[in-house]
Amino acid sequence: FRLLQIEPAPALGDVLVCSLQHARLSDSPAFEALSYTWGAPGVLSEMQLNGRLVPVQENAAAALRRLRRTTGRRTMWVDAICIDQADAREKEGQLGLMRSIYEQAAQVCVWLGEPADGTAIALLTRPWWTRIWVVQEVVVGSAVIFMVGSDTFTWANIERSLARERKGLNALTGVANASGATEVFGTLLNPELCSIQDENFQLMSRLRSLWATGTFHLSIYDLLFQLRHLQCTNPRDRVFACLGLATAGGRQLGIRPDYTSSTHDLPSWVPNWHAHTHRDAQPLLGWAADALPRYAACGAMEMMEGSGAAVSYRTDADADADVLAVDGLLFDTVTALSPPWHPDASSSPALTRRGAPELAAWEALALDIDYACPYTTPESRAEAFWRTQIADCAAFADRTQAKSWANQRPPSLRSSPDQSSKPHPTDALAHLNVWQLAGMNVDNTHLHWDLHAELRRIEPGFDTAGSENVYATYLARIRAACAHRRLLVTRRGFIGLAPWNAAVGDRVCVLRGGRTVFLLREVDFAGGCEGGGVSGEKRHKLVGEAFVYGIMGGEAVSVAGE
């Protein structure tokens, strides 16, 4: 591999003069490695390399100027310069060495750019924190130093600063949201961005700790999922950037970097690991431990876990290699869908359960009597709706609490028309807990006084003791279950939760070994869709998992058997 030698210069603005030299990792050469973002394409600077002026990315040039010493050479490894980017074969080969390069580097220098705002929170908004390749670079590096202009920080420095600043940011964000301000005391507030970047920092810290203690045992699948929200210019790098960290690396998996392969060659059932976090619904089986025994949609069909079954899928030698053949039951069809609910899409959180117009539309669709109803009575359908809103899985031990709160539902869900104009305690309680739901820590003392006075006015005998926390938990469960999903209605009249990208006509399916229900979308190969097969043959694309109230315990399989 090549190493870059940076010649000294007395002034920051002097022309960069560098040279490349060949080295072997087995010889343990002394060098440092640069971790940075390439920046916008076409934004170039110039450097003198081996006696010739050559173009170099401006961000890399800025980092090298800061790294350059006033006396004495500095030896660095910089991917854009040390790898011939025009040689695909060399590039693919060098990618296999990157983990070893960053492991053997005396120090990994992270370039975050020139100074703008000196706070640790502001540092997290730099683009570097969003790139997938940098994870490997800082996880395996024995020593990591952050550079902002001429200032340097250790990982521990940033960690301590963040711990202090998070408290202040939470309070400032609460004030800003309450007043509609976008900045407080000159600090521009973007809570969603800061939260995402902070999560990235925490993720990298955790992975660094696992690596340093020898307890890093993550498969390629684990890494693809955990790093799915990070960005890369080339979609192939989403896989290649994980190979060096995976417990079973590229060689064991039979995967080598190959930039001639197209993502269009992938079958449709391969997950798209470029999903954005703000549109990711929480997995149905990931909310609480009690979800596992509660969901058993495949019923009598053997379960994958604890069933003793060898496999839950079969192969078809005559089928296209890109087709996964599974056993299952096409039980129903989606005939109506509500608008998706993306609670983070609005700048201000809803103050009540009815404050989100999407959820109001869900309610209207769920209780529409024009649809067939397998739940027998309007009361049963109303119960099916509130249980669907929490995916029939309460977050707290006493499940009767959830029903208690649901029974105190908004007026439009009550059967008695003369109560429709009367305010209800649940709405007043939501005013108090909106800040908690938004993840903001502010002083709500005045809200407590207003709330209790309002409750006494609305319903003098209402017991407010402990109600705030219970209702907040109930609302949090609704958010966890419904965020980034749609309400679905099927041809048989069932209601449930579908992925936000579901469509009318999707098939409700139970698959052998699956605890949840799945939505599949029919594909006609005569239409030129992905895959192969005989013209006119029907196959299906996986849309995602779903919750359908009334068939999550294997009832669909029983009905089909009958």
C-alpha positions as CSV (number, residue, x, y, z in Angstrom):
1,F,0.0,0.0,0.0
2,R,1.0,3.6,-0.4
3,L,1.8,6.2,2.3
4,L,1.7,10.0,1.9
5,Q,4.6,12.1,3.2
6,I,3.6,15.7,3.9
7,E,6.5,18.2,3.6
8,P,6.7,20.9,6.3
9,A,5.8,24.5,5.6
10,P,5.8,27.7,7.8
11,A,2.4,29.1,6.8
12,L,-1.1,27.5,6.7
13,G,-1.8,28.8,3.2
14,D,1.4,27.5,1.6
15,V,1.1,25.0,-1.3
16,L,0.9,21.4,-0.2
17,V,4.0,19.5,-1.2
18,C,3.7,15.7,-0.8
19,S,5.1,12.5,-2.1
20,L,3.9,8.9,-2.2
21,Q,6.0,5.9,-1.0
22,H,5.2,2.2,-1.0
23,A,5.1,0.2,2.2
24,R,4.1,-3.2,3.6
25,L,1.8,-3.6,6.6
26,S,3.9,-6.6,7.6
27,D,6.8,-4.2,8.1
28,S,4.8,-2.2,10.7
29,P,5.6,1.3,9.2
30,A,5.0,4.3,11.4
31,F,2.1,6.4,10.1
32,E,-1.2,8.0,11.0
33,A,-4.6,7.6,9.1
34,L,-7.0,10.4,8.2
35,S,-10.8,10.0,8.6
36,Y,-12.8,12.6,6.8
37,T,-15.6,13.2,4.4
38,W,-14.8,13.7,0.7
39,G,-17.2,16.7,0.4
40,A,-19.2,17.9,-2.6
41,P,-17.9,16.5,-5.9
42,G,-16.2,19.0,-8.1
43,V,-15.0,21.2,-5.2
44,L,-11.2,20.8,-5.7
45,S,-7.9,22.2,-4.6
46,E,-4.4,21.6,-5.8
47,M,-1.3,20.0,-4.3
48,Q,2.1,19.1,-5.5
49,L,2.5,15.3,-5.5
50,N,5.7,13.7,-6.6
51,G,6.7,16.9,-8.3
52,R,3.5,17.4,-10.3
53,L,0.4,19.6,-9.5
54,V,-2.6,17.4,-9.1
55,P,-6.2,18.1,-8.1
56,V,-7.4,17.0,-4.6
57,Q,-10.7,17.3,-2.8
58,E,-10.9,20.6,-0.9
59,N,-11.9,18.9,2.4
60,A,-8.9,16.6,2.2
61,A,-6.6,19.5,1.3
62,A,-7.9,21.5,4.3
63,A,-7.2,18.6,6.6
64,L,-3.7,18.1,5.3
65,R,-2.8,21.8,5.7
66,R,-3.8,21.5,9.4
67,L,-1.9,18.3,9.8
68,R,1.2,19.7,8.1
69,R,4.0,20.5,10.5
70,T,6.2,23.6,10.4
71,T,9.3,21.4,10.8
72,G,9.7,17.7,9.9
73,R,7.6,15.5,7.6
74,R,4.4,13.8,8.6
75,T,3.4,10.4,7.2
76,M,-0.3,9.8,6.6
77,W,-2.6,7.4,4.9
78,V,-5.4,9.2,3.0
79,D,-7.7,7.0,1.0
80,A,-8.4,9.5,-1.9
81,I,-4.7,10.0,-2.5
82,C,-3.1,6.7,-1.5
83,I,-5.5,4.6,-3.6
84,D,-5.7,5.1,-7.4
85,Q,-9.4,6.0,-7.6
86,A,-9.4,5.4,-11.4
87,D,-8.3,1.8,-11.0
88,A,-11.3,-0.3,-9.9
89,R,-9.2,-3.4,-9.3
90,E,-6.8,-1.6,-7.0
91,K,-9.6,0.1,-5.2
92,E,-11.4,-3.2,-4.6
93,G,-8.2,-4.8,-3.3
94,Q,-7.3,-1.9,-1.0
95,L,-10.8,-2.0,0.6
96,G,-9.8,-5.4,2.0
97,L,-6.8,-3.8,3.7
98,M,-8.6,-0.8,5.3
99,R,-9.4,-2.4,8.6
100,S,-5.7,-3.4,9.0
101,I,-4.6,0.1,8.0
102,Y,-6.7,1.8,10.6
103,E,-5.8,-0.8,13.2
104,Q,-2.0,-0.3,12.7
105,A,-2.1,3.4,12.4
106,A,-0.4,5.1,15.4
107,Q,-3.4,7.5,15.5
108,V,-6.6,8.1,13.6
109,C,-7.1,11.8,12.9
110,V,-10.7,12.8,12.4
111,W,-11.1,16.0,10.4
112,L,-14.5,17.7,11.2
113,G,-13.7,20.9,9.4
114,E,-12.9,24.5,10.2
115,P,-14.5,26.0,13.4
116,A,-18.0,27.6,13.2
117,D,-19.7,27.0,16.6
118,G,-17.6,25.8,19.4
119,T,-20.2,23.6,21.3
120,A,-19.9,19.9,21.4
121,I,-23.5,19.6,20.2
122,A,-22.7,21.6,17.1
123,L,-19.8,19.2,16.4
124,L,-22.3,16.4,16.1
125,T,-24.0,18.2,13.2
126,R,-20.9,17.9,11.0
127,P,-21.4,15.6,8.0
128,W,-18.7,13.2,9.2
129,W,-21.0,11.7,11.8
130,T,-23.5,10.6,9.1
131,R,-21.1,8.5,6.9
132,I,-21.0,4.8,7.1
133,W,-17.3,4.3,6.3
134,V,-16.1,6.3,9.3
135,V,-17.5,3.7,11.7
136,Q,-14.8,1.1,10.9
137,E,-12.1,3.8,10.9
138,V,-12.8,4.9,14.5
139,V,-13.9,1.6,15.9
140,V,-10.7,-0.2,15.2
141,G,-8.4,2.8,15.7
142,S,-6.3,2.4,18.9
143,A,-6.2,6.2,19.4
144,V,-8.6,8.7,17.9
145,I,-8.1,12.5,17.8
146,F,-10.7,15.0,16.5
147,M,-9.6,18.1,14.7
148,V,-11.6,21.3,14.3
149,G,-9.4,23.8,12.7
150,S,-6.2,24.0,14.8
151,D,-8.0,22.6,17.9
152,T,-7.9,18.9,18.8
153,F,-10.1,16.8,21.1
154,T,-10.1,13.2,22.3
155,W,-13.1,11.0,22.3
156,A,-13.4,11.3,26.0
157,N,-13.3,15.2,25.7
158,I,-16.4,15.1,23.4
159,E,-18.2,12.6,25.6
160,R,-17.8,14.7,28.7
161,S,-18.8,17.9,26.9
162,L,-21.9,16.2,25.5
163,A,-23.1,15.0,28.8
164,R,-23.1,18.6,30.1
165,E,-24.6,20.1,27.0
166,R,-27.5,17.6,26.6
167,K,-29.1,18.9,29.8
168,G,-29.0,22.5,28.6
169,L,-30.2,21.6,25.1
170,N,-33.2,19.7,26.3
171,A,-34.4,22.7,28.3
172,L,-33.7,25.2,25.5
173,T,-35.5,22.9,23.0
174,G,-38.5,22.8,25.2
175,V,-38.6,26.6,25.4
176,A,-38.2,26.9,21.7
177,N,-41.0,24.5,20.8
178,A,-43.3,26.2,23.3
179,S,-42.7,29.6,21.8
180,G,-42.2,28.7,18.2
181,A,-38.7,30.0,18.2
182,T,-36.0,28.4,16.0
183,E,-33.1,29.6,18.1
184,V,-32.5,30.5,21.8
185,F,-29.7,32.9,22.9
186,G,-28.3,32.7,19.4
187,T,-28.1,28.9,19.3
188,L,-29.9,27.4,16.3
189,L,-32.0,24.5,17.5
190,N,-32.7,21.4,15.4
191,P,-33.8,18.8,17.9
192,E,-34.3,16.0,15.4
193,L,-30.9,16.5,13.8
194,C,-29.1,16.8,17.1
195,S,-30.9,13.6,18.4
196,I,-29.9,11.6,15.3
197,Q,-26.3,12.7,15.4
198,D,-26.1,12.1,19.2
199,E,-27.4,8.6,18.5
200,N,-24.6,8.1,16.0
201,F,-22.0,9.2,18.5
202,Q,-23.5,6.8,21.1
203,L,-23.5,4.0,18.6
204,M,-19.8,4.5,17.7
205,S,-18.9,4.8,21.4
206,R,-20.6,1.5,22.1
207,L,-18.9,-0.3,19.1
208,R,-15.5,1.1,20.1
209,S,-16.0,-0.2,23.6
210,L,-16.9,-3.7,22.3
211,W,-13.9,-3.7,20.0
212,A,-11.5,-2.6,22.7
213,T,-12.7,-5.2,25.2
214,G,-12.7,-8.1,22.6
215,T,-16.4,-8.5,22.9
216,F,-17.3,-7.3,19.4
217,H,-19.4,-10.2,17.9
218,L,-21.6,-8.7,15.3
219,S,-22.6,-10.5,12.1
220,I,-22.9,-8.7,8.8
221,Y,-26.7,-8.7,9.3
222,D,-26.3,-7.0,12.7
223,L,-24.1,-4.3,11.2
224,L,-26.3,-3.7,8.2
225,F,-29.2,-3.1,10.5
226,Q,-27.5,-1.0,13.1
227,L,-25.7,1.2,10.5
228,R,-28.7,1.4,8.1
229,H,-29.3,5.1,8.8
230,L,-25.8,6.2,7.9
231,Q,-25.0,7.5,4.4
232,C,-22.8,6.5,1.5
233,T,-22.5,7.8,-2.0
234,N,-22.3,4.4,-3.6
235,P,-25.0,2.0,-2.4
236,R,-22.6,-0.9,-2.7
237,D,-20.6,0.6,0.1
238,R,-23.4,-0.1,2.5
239,V,-22.2,-3.7,2.4
240,F,-18.5,-3.2,1.8
241,A,-18.1,-0.8,4.7
242,C,-19.4,-3.5,7.1
243,L,-17.2,-6.4,5.9
244,G,-14.1,-5.4,7.8
245,L,-16.0,-5.3,11.1
246,A,-18.3,-8.4,10.8
247,T,-17.4,-11.4,12.9
248,A,-17.4,-13.4,9.7
249,G,-15.7,-11.2,7.2
250,G,-15.9,-10.9,3.5
251,R,-13.6,-13.9,2.8
252,Q,-15.6,-16.2,5.0
253,L,-18.9,-15.0,3.6
254,G,-17.7,-15.3,0.0
255,I,-18.2,-11.5,-0.5
256,R,-15.5,-9.4,-2.1
257,P,-15.8,-5.7,-3.0
258,D,-16.9,-5.6,-6.7
259,Y,-18.1,-2.2,-8.0
260,T,-19.1,-3.8,-11.3
261,S,-22.1,-5.5,-9.6
262,S,-25.4,-3.6,-9.9
263,T,-27.9,-3.2,-7.1
264,H,-30.6,-3.7,-9.8
265,D,-29.5,-7.4,-9.9
266,L,-30.6,-8.0,-6.4
267,P,-33.9,-9.8,-5.8
268,S,-36.8,-7.8,-4.5
269,W,-36.9,-9.6,-1.1
270,V,-33.4,-8.2,-0.2
271,P,-33.9,-5.5,2.4
272,N,-33.2,-1.9,1.5
273,W,-30.6,-0.9,4.1
274,H,-30.8,2.7,3.1
275,A,-34.1,3.2,5.0
276,H,-34.2,6.5,6.9
277,T,-34.6,6.4,10.6
278,H,-37.3,9.0,10.8
279,R,-39.5,6.7,8.6
280,D,-38.7,3.4,10.3
281,A,-41.5,1.9,12.3
282,Q,-40.4,0.0,15.5
283,P,-40.4,-3.7,14.8
284,L,-43.5,-5.4,16.2
285,L,-41.4,-8.0,18.0
286,G,-39.0,-5.4,19.4
287,W,-41.2,-3.4,21.8
288,A,-41.5,-5.6,24.9
289,A,-40.7,-9.1,26.1
290,D,-44.4,-9.9,26.3
291,A,-44.8,-9.4,22.6
292,L,-43.1,-12.8,21.9
293,P,-45.7,-15.1,23.5
294,R,-48.5,-12.7,22.4
295,Y,-47.9,-13.0,18.7
296,A,-48.1,-16.4,17.0
297,A,-49.8,-15.7,13.7
298,C,-48.6,-18.8,12.0
299,G,-50.5,-20.9,14.6
300,A,-50.4,-24.6,13.8
301,M,-47.7,-24.1,11.2
302,E,-44.4,-24.9,13.1
303,M,-42.6,-22.0,14.7
304,M,-39.0,-21.4,13.8
305,E,-37.9,-21.1,17.5
306,G,-38.3,-24.1,19.8
307,S,-40.3,-26.2,17.3
308,G,-37.5,-28.6,16.4
309,A,-38.2,-27.9,12.7
310,A,-35.1,-28.1,10.6
311,V,-36.1,-25.2,8.3
312,S,-39.1,-23.0,7.7
313,Y,-38.5,-22.5,4.0
314,R,-38.1,-24.7,0.9
315,T,-36.0,-24.3,-2.2
316,D,-37.3,-24.9,-5.7
317,A,-34.7,-26.1,-8.1
318,D,-36.8,-25.0,-11.1
319,A,-37.4,-21.5,-9.8
320,D,-35.3,-18.4,-10.6
321,A,-32.3,-18.1,-8.2
322,D,-33.6,-14.7,-7.1
323,V,-36.9,-16.1,-5.8
324,L,-37.4,-17.2,-2.2
325,A,-40.0,-19.9,-1.9
326,V,-41.8,-20.1,1.4
327,D,-44.9,-22.0,2.7
328,G,-47.8,-19.9,3.9
329,L,-51.4,-18.8,3.6
330,L,-52.8,-15.9,1.6
331,F,-55.6,-15.0,4.0
332,D,-57.0,-11.7,3.0
333,T,-56.6,-8.5,0.9
334,V,-56.1,-4.9,1.9
335,T,-59.1,-2.9,0.7
336,A,-58.7,0.5,2.5
337,L,-55.8,2.4,4.1
338,S,-55.6,5.5,6.2
339,P,-53.0,8.2,5.6
340,P,-49.6,7.3,7.2
341,W,-48.7,8.9,10.5
342,H,-45.2,10.3,10.6
343,P,-45.3,12.1,14.0
344,D,-41.8,13.7,13.5
345,A,-42.8,15.3,10.3
346,S,-44.5,18.3,12.0
347,S,-42.5,20.9,14.0
348,S,-44.9,20.8,16.9
349,P,-46.2,17.6,18.6
350,A,-49.9,17.1,19.0
351,L,-51.3,18.1,22.3
352,T,-53.9,15.4,22.4
353,R,-54.6,12.0,20.9
354,R,-57.1,13.8,18.6
355,G,-54.5,16.5,17.8
356,A,-53.0,14.4,15.1
357,P,-55.3,14.7,12.0
358,E,-53.9,11.4,10.7
359,L,-55.1,9.5,13.8
360,A,-58.5,11.2,13.5
361,A,-58.7,9.7,10.0
362,W,-57.7,6.3,11.3
363,E,-60.6,6.4,13.8
364,A,-63.1,7.3,11.1
365,L,-61.9,4.5,8.9
366,A,-61.8,1.9,11.6
367,L,-65.3,2.6,12.8
368,D,-66.9,2.8,9.3
369,I,-69.9,0.5,9.4
370,D,-69.9,0.1,5.6
371,Y,-67.2,-2.5,6.0
372,A,-67.8,-6.1,6.9
373,C,-67.1,-6.7,10.6
374,P,-65.7,-9.9,12.0
375,Y,-65.8,-8.3,15.4
376,T,-69.6,-8.7,15.7
377,T,-70.8,-5.5,17.3
378,P,-69.9,-1.8,17.1
379,E,-68.6,-2.0,20.7
380,S,-66.3,-4.9,19.7
381,R,-65.0,-3.0,16.7
382,A,-64.3,0.0,19.0
383,E,-62.4,-2.3,21.3
384,A,-60.5,-3.7,18.3
385,F,-59.5,-0.2,17.3
386,W,-58.0,0.8,20.7
387,R,-56.3,-2.5,21.0
388,T,-54.9,-2.1,17.5
389,Q,-53.6,1.4,18.5
390,I,-51.3,-0.3,21.0
391,A,-50.7,-3.4,18.9
392,D,-52.6,-5.3,21.6
393,C,-49.5,-5.2,23.8
394,A,-49.6,-2.9,26.8
395,A,-46.3,-1.4,28.0
396,F,-47.2,-1.7,31.6
397,A,-48.0,-4.8,33.8
398,D,-51.7,-4.1,34.4
399,R,-53.4,-4.5,31.0
400,T,-56.7,-3.3,32.5
401,Q,-55.1,0.2,32.7
402,A,-55.0,0.4,28.9
403,K,-58.6,-0.6,28.6
404,S,-59.5,1.9,31.3
405,W,-57.9,4.7,29.4
406,A,-59.3,3.6,26.1
407,N,-62.8,3.5,27.5
408,Q,-62.3,7.2,28.4
409,R,-61.7,7.8,24.7
410,P,-62.4,11.0,22.8
411,P,-66.1,11.9,22.2
412,S,-66.3,10.6,18.6
413,L,-65.6,7.1,19.9
414,R,-68.4,7.2,22.5
415,S,-71.8,5.7,21.8
416,S,-73.8,8.3,23.7
417,P,-74.3,11.4,21.4
418,D,-75.2,13.8,24.3
419,Q,-71.7,13.5,25.6
420,S,-70.1,14.6,22.4
421,S,-69.5,18.2,23.4
422,K,-68.2,17.5,26.9
423,P,-64.4,17.8,27.4
424,H,-62.8,14.7,28.6
425,P,-60.0,14.1,31.2
426,T,-57.8,12.2,28.8
427,D,-57.4,15.3,26.6
428,A,-56.5,17.5,29.6
429,L,-54.0,14.9,30.7
430,A,-52.4,14.9,27.3
431,H,-51.6,18.6,27.6
432,L,-49.4,17.7,30.6
433,N,-47.7,14.8,29.0
434,V,-47.0,16.2,25.5
435,W,-43.6,17.4,26.7
436,Q,-42.7,13.9,28.0
437,L,-43.8,12.3,24.7
438,A,-41.7,14.8,22.8
439,G,-38.7,13.8,24.9
440,M,-38.2,17.2,26.4
441,N,-37.4,17.9,30.1
442,V,-38.9,21.2,31.2
443,D,-40.6,22.4,34.3
444,N,-44.3,21.6,34.0
445,T,-45.4,22.7,37.4
446,H,-47.9,25.2,36.0
447,L,-49.4,22.6,33.8
448,H,-50.1,20.4,36.8
449,W,-52.1,23.1,38.5
450,D,-54.0,23.9,35.3
451,L,-54.6,20.3,34.6
452,H,-56.0,19.4,38.0
453,A,-58.3,22.4,38.0
454,E,-59.5,21.5,34.5
455,L,-60.2,17.9,35.6
456,R,-62.2,19.0,38.6
457,R,-64.3,21.3,36.4
458,I,-64.9,18.6,33.8
459,E,-65.5,15.7,36.1
460,P,-65.6,16.5,39.9
461,G,-65.3,12.9,41.0
462,F,-62.4,12.1,38.7
463,D,-59.4,10.7,40.6
464,T,-56.2,12.3,39.3
465,A,-53.8,10.5,41.6
466,G,-51.2,8.8,39.4
467,S,-53.2,9.4,36.2
468,E,-50.6,11.5,34.5
469,N,-47.9,8.9,34.3
470,V,-50.3,6.1,33.4
471,Y,-51.8,8.0,30.6
472,A,-48.4,9.2,29.4
473,T,-47.4,5.5,29.2
474,Y,-50.6,4.7,27.2
475,L,-49.9,7.6,24.7
476,A,-46.3,6.4,24.4
477,R,-47.5,3.0,23.5
478,I,-49.8,4.4,20.8
479,R,-46.8,6.3,19.4
480,A,-44.6,3.2,19.4
481,A,-47.2,1.1,17.7
482,C,-48.6,3.6,15.2
483,A,-45.7,5.9,14.2
484,H,-44.7,5.5,10.5
485,R,-47.6,3.1,9.9
486,R,-51.1,3.2,8.3
487,L,-54.3,1.7,9.6
488,L,-55.5,-1.0,7.2
489,V,-59.0,-2.6,6.6
490,T,-59.2,-5.9,4.8
491,R,-61.9,-7.4,2.6
492,R,-63.0,-9.6,5.5
493,G,-63.4,-6.5,7.7
494,F,-60.3,-6.9,9.9
495,I,-58.4,-3.8,11.0
496,G,-54.7,-3.5,11.8
497,L,-51.4,-1.7,11.3
498,A,-49.5,-1.7,8.0
499,P,-46.2,-0.3,6.9
500,W,-46.4,3.3,5.7
501,N,-45.6,2.1,2.2
502,A,-48.5,-0.4,2.0
503,A,-51.0,-0.1,-0.8
504,V,-54.6,-1.2,-1.5
505,G,-54.5,-4.7,-3.0
506,D,-51.6,-5.9,-0.9
507,R,-52.2,-9.5,0.3
508,V,-52.4,-10.3,4.0
509,C,-50.3,-13.4,4.5
510,V,-49.3,-15.8,7.2
511,L,-45.9,-17.5,6.6
512,R,-44.7,-20.7,8.2
513,G,-42.6,-19.8,11.2
514,G,-43.7,-16.2,11.3
515,R,-45.0,-14.7,14.5
516,T,-46.4,-11.6,12.8
517,V,-48.6,-11.2,9.7
518,F,-46.9,-10.1,6.5
519,L,-48.1,-8.0,3.6
520,L,-47.1,-9.2,0.1
521,R,-47.6,-7.4,-3.2
522,E,-48.3,-9.4,-6.3
523,V,-45.9,-9.0,-9.2
524,D,-46.7,-9.9,-12.8
525,F,-43.6,-10.8,-14.7
526,A,-45.3,-9.9,-18.0
527,G,-45.0,-6.3,-16.8
528,G,-41.3,-6.4,-16.9
529,C,-40.8,-6.3,-13.1
530,E,-37.7,-7.6,-11.4
531,G,-36.9,-11.3,-11.4
532,G,-37.5,-13.8,-14.1
533,G,-40.0,-16.5,-14.7
534,V,-42.7,-17.3,-17.1
535,S,-44.7,-14.4,-18.6
536,G,-47.9,-13.9,-16.7
537,E,-46.7,-15.9,-13.7
538,K,-47.7,-14.4,-10.3
539,R,-45.1,-13.9,-7.7
540,H,-45.0,-11.5,-4.7
541,K,-42.8,-8.8,-3.3
542,L,-42.4,-8.5,0.5
543,V,-43.9,-5.2,1.7
544,G,-43.3,-5.7,5.4
545,E,-44.7,-7.0,8.7
546,A,-48.2,-6.1,9.8
547,F,-50.4,-6.3,12.8
548,V,-54.0,-7.5,12.1
549,Y,-56.3,-7.6,15.2
550,G,-58.0,-11.0,15.5
551,I,-55.5,-13.2,13.7
552,M,-52.2,-12.6,15.6
553,G,-52.8,-15.8,17.6
554,G,-53.1,-18.3,14.7
555,E,-56.8,-17.7,14.0
556,A,-56.2,-17.3,10.2
557,V,-54.7,-20.8,10.0
558,S,-57.6,-22.2,12.0
559,V,-60.2,-20.5,9.7
560,A,-58.4,-21.8,6.6
561,G,-58.3,-25.3,8.1
562,E,-62.1,-25.2,8.6
